[in-house]
Amino acid sequence: MTMPLQVPSPRSGLRARMSAVLQDWRRLSAATGATLLIACVATVASAEPPAAPVTGRIHTAGAGGAYHTSFCPPLAAALDKAGSPHLCTPSLGTEANMGLVLEAPADLAFGQFDIFALDREVYGGDEAFTTIRIDDARECIYAVTRNAALETYGDLSANAGRLRIILPPAGSGSAGTFRFLQAIDADLAQAREVRHVETTEEAIRMALSADDMVAVFVQFPDPSNTRFKMVGDLGGHFVPLVGRSILSRKIGGQHIYLAQEIDVADARWLKRGTSIITACTPLVLFTGNSDRISDPEAREKHRLLVDTIRALPADTFRPKDSLVDLVLRTTRALSATAVENLISISEKAREKTGPLIEKAQEATTKALEGAKPHIEKAKESGSATLERAKESVKELIEPAKPVEPGGDQPPPPGKN
């Protein structure tokens, strides 16, 4: 089924979002600065020797998130040892980090590779950013629903026009990932409604309250995360987000998404086996293009910094007994054969569902066309007769209307 892609203009939408995100970050930064000042005053009498001056920042995400607590500290320690101290600095996530690096090209930043790939060209591509390294650790996309008929990505995409998508906040990585998926899939871009809520937990609860809702969120595949338990407790299941449009995307020769199998700590949390299969996007570390740094000495130092980080062993970014180790031990890349089988299943589901939707749309159009003579005749006789005419064709039109949650449900999407 081919439909026109309906996504906002990237330049207008992204620039507006980036401006809002940066304003929020500056407020956060001001508050953080005040806290640091108080801390400095409280410790001014300390006998500890002064630390080396910070030469730059590493923008992460939320202060309690994996970027800030697991990935940044070992990098900062390695840079400190190399004589280039950097401060791990909380932010509002990948989009905000791109804006911050545009303002300060010498800064470093972590981000989701898919959002970075989607937004980088809007802001100058290689002329604005330098990709330092793409890590083996990956964040994964989860889609959850209670609708048993939505079993594959093809089911979800082909039925998007009948579904309500529930996402975490608009500035979150989850929201950015869903924008990317809509940009590469014209069917998914037709989602009936996209709603943002305050937390991932709220998105899951809301989505599992009705058959026409799906929650989409992104997180590191921590097998002990209780969100998996929440999905099982509320009668939901995970939809494998594995499709050709997703897995075929590349930037600079690097796949943006890879199919992974994720173990779950407690098999009782899932109704369908002990693991989840879905698409995951790598963690990217990026900075500004050195040519955007005007001072020659600072520009050369920045180039040396990029080379230093690229030369660091991969283990530098994976401290023992950390989330990173847990992720690597509990996720597995699927074989090419397994991936192709999943893609084939997904595409067949899309092909099967597509004609059903088209037939329903055609029936609705015919019903409305058949109603026109009745409506025109009723107009001549006044509003009372008009209402009676509408009632006379109600049975033709009514089946095409979506059923509200809580009412009698139509056959699930994709099923006869």
Order of alpha helices (4+ residues) and beta strands (2+ residues): alpha-beta-alpha-beta-alpha-beta-alpha-beta-alpha-beta-alpha-beta-alpha-beta-alpha-beta-alpha-beta-beta-beta-beta-alpha-alpha-beta-alpha-alpha-alpha
